[in-house]
Amino acid sequence: MMHTYSIVARDPRTGQLGVAVQSHYFSVGSVVPWAEAGVGAVATQSFVRIDYGPEGLALMRHGMTAPQALAALLERDDGREVRQVAMVDAKGNVAAHTGSRCIPGAGHLIGDGFSVQANLMANDSVWPAMKAVYEAASGELVDRLIAALEAAQAAGGDIRGQQSAAIRVVVGERQAETWQGCLFDLRVEDHLTPIAELKRLVRLRRAYRLADQGDELVASGEFDAALAAYAQAADLAPEVIELRFWQAVTLFQVGKEVEALAIFREVFSKEPFWSDLVPRLAPLGLLPNEPGVIQRIVGQARTGRSAATS
C-alpha cells in the first residue's frame, strides 16, 4: 500500500523528464518513481502495482504516448480501481489515473507537461497546491519538483506524516543504454523530514558533479577550468572537506603553492587523515614527487592542529 503524493513532469525548455515523491512508507523510492532518458517518467502508487513503472516505460520506449501506455496497462489490470498512476512521455504528453477505490483524500490534476497526484492525504488541497506551486516555480526541473513536494507538505501532506522521499531526473535525449542519462537519482529511505533531506542531497549531488567535472578537466590538463569547478563544488557543499582537499591539490599542480598550503592547513585541521593520503599522490603525478614538497604539505597538519588548539 503506497499512500503518497508525487509529481511527474517534462521540462519544455530542456526536455528533461522527472518524478518526485514523498510518503509515510519506508523506502518509497524503491517502488513509486520510474524514469528513463528520452522516454518518460512514471509514478505508480496507492495499492501499488510496480509493473506500471517498467512496463509503462517499455511501452513508451516502443512508440506509445503516455496516454496510450497508461490505457493499455489499465485495461489488463483487474485492480485498476485501487491504483493511482501518472505518466509523462518525452514529447510532454501526460496521462493520470486515480481509481475509484483509492483512499481519500485522493485525486490528481494534469497541467502542461506534468501531473500531480496524491492519496490518503490530510485534505483535498494537497494536489492543487502542488500544481499551483510547480506552475509558478522557476529554475531547473529538479528544483521545481522539490518545490511541488514542499507545497504538498505545507498543505497538509500524508495524513500519517512523513517518512521517505525520492527524486529521479533524466535527460530528454534517448540514450544507447536504458541506465544512461540520469542527472539525479536520490532516495531518502527513513527520515523525520525527508523532503528537507532530499533537498540537501540534491545540493550535494550538484557539488559532486562539479567535482567530477574537475577531475575530468585535470585529466585533460585544463587546470584553470578544473580549479573553477572545484571552487564551485566547495562553495556548494562547504561541509564536505574532501572537496576542499582536491581543490588544494589542483592549486598546487598549477603552481599556486601559497593558496594550496592554506587550504591543506584548513583541511588537515578538520580531518587530519587527509595528510596521510598526500604521499600516495606524488608517485601518480597528482603532486610533485619531491620529498621536500611532500614534507611542506604534510607539515600543514601540524600547523593546522596548532591553530585549532590555540
N, C-alpha and C positions, 0 to 999 in steps of 0.2 A: 504494500500500500504506500503510495508516494504522494502525500498531500503537500502541495508546494506552490510556489509562484515562479514563473520563468518568462523569458523573452527569447524569441528567435528573430534575427534581423540580417538584412543585407545593406551595406553602406553604398549608396548610389555613387558616391564620389570615388571611392577606392575599389569597389567591388568586393570588399572583404565580407565574409559571412561569419556570423557568431551566434552563440547561445549562452545564456547565463541563467543560473537557478539558485534558489535557496529553499531549504526545507528543514523541518524538525524531524530529521531522519539521518541516521549515520551514513556517511559516505554517499551523499546524493549524486556526486559527480561520477560515480561508477555506474549509474543507471540512467539518469534522465538526459544529459546533454550529448549530442552527436553532431559532428560537422566534418565535412571533407572539402578541401580546397577545390574551387571551381565547380562544385557540385551542389551543395546546400547545407542546411542546418536543421536539426530536428530536436524537439523536446517531447519526451514521452513520459507521462506521469499519471496521477490518480491511482487506480488499481492497475499498476503499470504492467505493460507488456513490452519488454525490451525490444522485441522484434521490429517495432516501428522505427527504431533508430537505424540499425544496419540495413534493414530491408528497404526503408524509405530512401536512404542514400543510394542503395543499389539501383532502385527504380529510376531515381533522378539521374544517376550516372549514365544510364542507358537511354536517356532521352525523354522520360516523362517529366511534366511540370510538377510542381509541388501539389496543386490540387488533384491532378491525376493520380499521383503516387499515393496520396492520403486516401482518396476514394477507393483505390484498388485494395489497400490494406484493410480499410474499414469493412469493405464488402465481405471479406472472408474471415472476419473476426466476430464470433458469436457473442463475445463480451464487450462489444463496442460501446454499450451504454454506460459502462463504468470506466471507460478510458477518457483521458484528455491528452490530445496530441496537437502539436503545431509544427509546420514545416515551411521553409523558405528555400527557393532554388536560386541558382546562380544568375538568373535574369530578374530576380526580385518578385517572382510570383509567390503568393502566400496562401496557405490553407490552414485551418484550425478546426478542431472538433472538441466539444465538451459534451460528453454523454449525459443523458437524462438522469442517470443514477449516480453521478459524481456528487460527493457530499458538499452541501452548501457551506459557506458561500463559494460558489463556483461559477466561472464564466471566462470568456475570452473576448478580446477586441482586436480587430485587424486594422492596421494602418498601411501607409505607403511603404512596402518592402519590409514589414515586420508584423509580428503578432505577440501580444501579451496574454497570459493565461494563468489561472490560479484556481485552486480548490481547497476546501476546508479552511477558508480564510476567516478572520475575525469579523469581517463585514464585507459588503459588496462594493466598497470604494477602492479596494486594493488594485485591481487590474485597470480601472480607469485612471488611477493616479500614476501607474506605470506608463500608460500610453501618453498622458499629458507631459510627463517629465522627459520621456525619451524624445518626443517630438520637439521639445523646447531645448534640449541639450545640444551642446556643440563639442567639437573636438573629435578625437579618434573614436572608432566604434567601441573599443573596449571600455572607454570611459563612459560612453552613453549607456552601454549595457549595465554597468555597475550603478549608474545614476538611477536607472529604472528599478533595480533591486532595492536601492536605498529608499526610493519613493514608496515601494510596496511595504517595506517595513515601517516607514513613518505613518502610513495609512492604517496600520493595524497588523498586517502580516498574517502569518500562520497562527491559527487560534492556539496552537500548542507551544508557540515560541520559536526560538531559533536553534539550529544545531550545526548544519553543514551548508556549504555553498560551493559552486564551481563555475568556471567560465572557459569557453573554448572559442578562439577566433582564428580563422584561416584566411589565406589569400584568395582573391577572386579568380585566379587563373588555374586551370586544371594542371595537375602535376603528373609526372611519369608514374609515381607510386602513390597509393592512397594515403600513406602516412606523411607525405611531404607537404610543405606549405603551411605548417602550423605556426602561428605567431604567439598565441597564448594558449596554454593548456594547464590550468591551475585548479587545484582542489583543496578545500578546507574540510577535513573529514569530521571533526568534532570540536566545536568552539562556542564559547558563550556569545561572542559577537562575530559570526562567520563572515558577514559582508565586510566589516571593517578589516578583518584579517585578509580577506580576498583582495581588497584594495591595496593593502600593504604588499602582498605578493606580486601584484601587477607592477607596483613601483620597483620591486626587486628584480622582476623579470626584465624590465626595461634597462635597469642598471647592468645586469649581467649580459644582456645582448650588446650593449655598448662595449663592455669589457671583451666580449668575444670578437667584436669588430677590431678592437685594439690589438688583440693577439694576431689576427689575420694581417693587419697592417704592419705590425712588427716583422712578421714572417716575410713580407714582401719588401721590407726596407723603407716603408713610408712612416718614418718615426714621428714627424710633426703631426700627421693626421692621427697616429696612434695615441700620442700624448693628449690630443684634444678629446679623443674617445674615452680614454682612461679618466681624464679630469671630469667629464660629464658623468661618467659612471659613479665616481666618488662623490660628486655633488648630489646625485640622486639617492645614494644609499651610504651616507657618511658612517653609519653604524657597522658597515661591512669592512673590516680592517684590511682584508685581502686585496680589495680594490685599490687601496692606497699603496700597498706593497708593490704591486705590479706597475703602478704609476711611477714609483720611485725607481724601479729597475729600468724603465724606459728612459726616464730623465738621465740616469747615469749613462745609458747607452749613447745618448746624443750629446754627451759632454757637459751636462748641467749638474755638475757634482754637488755644488753647494745646496741647490734646491733638493736634490735627491737625498743627500745626507739628512737634511732637516726632516723630510718625510720618513726616512728609515728610523730616525730617532723617535718620532711620534708613534710609528707602528710598533717598534720594539718595546716602548714604554707601556703599551696597552696589551700586546700579545707577544711576549718575549720569544716564543718558539719560532717566530719568523726568522730570527737571526741564525738559527740552526740550518735553515734552508739555503742561506746565501752561498756558502762554499760549494754547494751542489750545482749551482747555476753556472759557475765560471767554466767548467770543462765543456759545457754545452754551448758556450758562446753568448750566453744571456747577460753575463757580466765579464769584465776584463779578467783574464786568467792570470792575475798577478797577485802574489801573496800580500804585498803592501796595500793594494786596493781593497782586497777582501778584508784585511785587518781593519782598515779605516771604516768600512761599512759595519762590520760586526761590532766594532768598538762603540758604535752609536747605541748599542744595547746597554752598555754600562752608563753612558751619558744619560740615556733615557730613564734608567732606573734611578739615577741620582736626582734628576729633575723631578721625577714623580714623587720622591720621598722627601724632597726639601721643602 
